[in-house]
Amino acid sequence: MEPIINPWIFYVINVICNLHFITGLLGTLSFGAIIVLVIYWVFTSDDKWNESAKENKRLAAKWAKRLGVFFIVDTAIGIFIPSKETMITMLVSNYVTPDNIQIVQGNIVDFTKQLVSAVAEGINQTGGK
């Protein structure tokens, strides 16, 4: 008997959920690094005689720009990766149809009637004691 939903789908959902977490973590780290680099860039002197400071300031700006692009791409990816609950909801909504709901509803009604009948028979057999 084959499962209704392929178990690999749940594995993929879990992997994607982990990917969502990783993009959030990388986004946070890159944003923090951007802040540090911008602060360094702002407070480094523009001494025209100090070539090393100029080079460091140029490198800080260069890396801040690169990390800014990475942050934007990472944030976009993070936005478009759905949460675990959303993925499961999408999966369930793919399998649930009005016909399925009516079948289950009918089964529940039949099962309830059987329970009531069994309880009533039990009460009748014991004489209501």
C-alpha positions in Angstrom: 0.0 0.0 0.0 1.5 3.3 -1.1 1.3 6.3 1.2 -1.1 9.1 0.3 1.7 11.7 0.5 5.2 10.8 -0.5 7.5 10.9 2.6 10.2 12.6 0.6 7.9 15.7 0.5 8.2 16.1 4.3 12.0 15.7 4.0 12.2 18.5 1.4 9.9 20.7 3.5 12.3 20.3 6.4 15.4 21.0 4.2 13.7 24.1 2.9 12.8 25.2 6.4 16.5 24.9 7.4 17.4 26.9 4.3 15.0 29.6 5.5 16.8 29.7 8.8 20.2 29.9 7.2 19.2 32.8 5.0 18.0 34.6 8.0 21.2 34.0 9.9 23.4 35.0 7.0 21.2 38.1 6.5 21.7 39.1 10.1 25.4 38.5 10.0 25.9 40.5 6.8 23.8 43.4 8.1 25.9 43.5 11.2 29.1 43.4 9.1 27.7 46.3 6.9 27.1 48.4 10.0 30.6 47.8 11.3 32.2 48.6 7.9 30.1 51.8 7.5 31.0 52.9 11.0 34.7 52.2 10.2 34.4 54.1 6.9 32.7 57.1 8.6 35.2 57.4 11.4 38.4 56.8 9.5 40.3 60.0 8.7 40.7 61.2 5.2 44.3 62.1 5.8 45.8 62.7 2.4 49.2 61.8 3.6 48.3 58.4 5.1 47.9 56.1 2.1 47.2 53.1 4.4 44.2 54.7 5.9 42.9 55.7 2.4 43.3 52.1 1.2 41.6 50.7 4.3 38.7 53.2 3.8 38.4 52.2 0.2 38.4 48.5 1.1 35.8 49.1 3.8 33.5 50.8 1.3 34.1 48.1 -1.3 33.2 45.3 1.1 30.2 47.2 2.5 28.8 47.5 -1.0 29.4 43.8 -1.7 27.8 42.8 1.5 24.9 45.2 0.8 24.2 43.4 -2.5 24.5 40.0 -0.7 22.1 41.2 2.0 19.5 42.4 -0.5 19.7 39.1 -2.5 19.6 37.0 0.8 16.6 39.0 2.0 14.8 38.5 -1.2 15.5 34.7 -1.1 14.4 34.7 2.6 11.1 36.4 1.7 10.2 34.0 -1.0 10.9 30.8 0.9 7.7 30.0 2.7 7.5 28.9 6.3 7.1 25.3 7.3 3.5 25.9 8.2 2.8 27.5 4.9 4.4 24.6 3.0 2.4 22.0 4.9 -0.8 24.0 4.4 -0.1 24.1 0.6 0.6 20.4 0.6 -2.6 19.6 2.5 -4.7 21.9 0.3 -3.4 20.1 -2.7 -4.8 16.8 -1.4 -8.0 17.9 0.3 -11.0 18.2 -2.0 -14.7 18.8 -1.3 -15.3 15.1 -2.2 -12.7 14.0 0.4 -14.4 16.2 3.0 -17.9 14.7 2.2 -16.5 11.2 2.4 -14.9 11.8 5.7 -18.0 13.6 7.0 -20.1 10.6 6.0 -17.8 8.2 7.7 -17.8 10.3 10.9 -21.6 10.3 10.9 -21.7 6.5 10.4 -19.1 5.9 13.1 -21.1 8.1 15.5 -24.3 6.2 14.8 -22.4 2.9 15.4 -21.1 4.2 18.8 -24.5 5.4 19.8 -26.0 2.0 18.8 -23.3 0.1 20.7 -23.8 2.2 23.9 -27.6 1.8 23.6 -27.3 -2.0 23.2 -24.9 -2.1 26.2 -27.4 -0.2 28.3 -30.3 -2.4 27.2 -28.3 -5.6 27.9 -27.4 -4.5 31.4 -30.9 -3.4 32.1 -30.0 0.3 32.5 -27.9 -0.4 35.6 
